[in-house]
Each structure stands twice: as C-alpha cells, then as structure tokens.
Amino acid sequence: LRITLFDLPDVCTVSSRIVARNAMADRIRVIPGDFTKDALPTGADLVTLIRIAHDHPDQDVLTLLKAIHDALPAGGTLLLAEPMAHEGDQQSPGDAYFHFYLLAMGSGRLRTPHELSELMRHAGFCLTETVPTQIPLHTQILVGRKSQCLP
C-alpha cells in the first residue's frame, strides 16, 4: 500500500514530520498544494476526500471532483466522506450543527447525498453508491467509480 497525501502546505509540514518520525517515507508521499490552484497528483487507484466539499461552494466542489476524475485511471474510485443534510422533511441534530458551523465559517453548504451524487455525476463519475456508516451524524460516505458511463 502506497499513500499520497495532497494537502495545504502547513498541513504537509506537520505530516512530513510524522511520516519521517515513523520511518514511512518509502510508503507515504506528502505533496503540498491547494486544489483550487494546483494540479492534483496522479497515479492513485483510490482518492479519499474527507470533510472537504461542505466547506466550499458548488463550483469549487465540481472543479475538484472533475480534477479527481481526470487524475484517476479508468476503474479508479473516489470515496467521499462528508457531513450530509438529510433528504426531504427528515431532520437530524447534525443538520442544525453543520448549518450553524458553515454559517460561522462564512462559506460552503451542507448537501444531501443526492446533491453530492449529482455533482459527482457531472464530474464524470458513474456507479455512485452510498455506503452505510456507524456514525452518520458526523459523516456519510459516497463512492463513485471512473468508468464508461452508459447514456
């Protein structure tokens, strides 16, 4: 198993120290960058995007998802773990918490699994599925695959 961590430079500074301290530099590559400005690394079979989309507007999320799609090989997978709004009239304590959090942060929005699946589809992902989690209050998981989409 080989890992590439692509994150903001300050995060990568700390991560690089942890990787070196644990003698894992042969398995973990740390690449500083900003997905809104820099190209994503290529060569991964799986990309995980954890608690990122809800902090950004739709267009930035779509741009990121397209970049991930382009960076993945055919058959590659995106695992998206996000706090998500409930569908329709369903409400949860998490919805109120994350709406307030995003209001305080001044950007982003809580999206439903359907809304995120649609963004993934527009980015080119097919075969999007929801994966059950033990703590859906904190995150829900969507998986999308890069493959030949049928009309």
Secondary structure as GFF3:
##gff-version 3
##sequence-region A 1 151
A	DSSP	beta_strand	3	7	.	.	.	ID=ss1
A	DSSP	alpha_helix	9	21	.	.	.	ID=ss2
A	DSSP	beta_strand	28	32	.	.	.	ID=ss3
A	DSSP	beta_strand	46	50	.	.	.	ID=ss4
A	DSSP	three_ten_helix	53	55	.	.	.	ID=ss5
A	DSSP	alpha_helix	58	71	.	.	.	ID=ss6
A	DSSP	beta_strand	77	82	.	.	.	ID=ss7
A	DSSP	alpha_helix	93	105	.	.	.	ID=ss8
A	DSSP	alpha_helix	113	122	.	.	.	ID=ss9
A	DSSP	beta_strand	126	131	.	.	.	ID=ss10
A	DSSP	beta_strand	140	145	.	.	.	ID=ss11
###
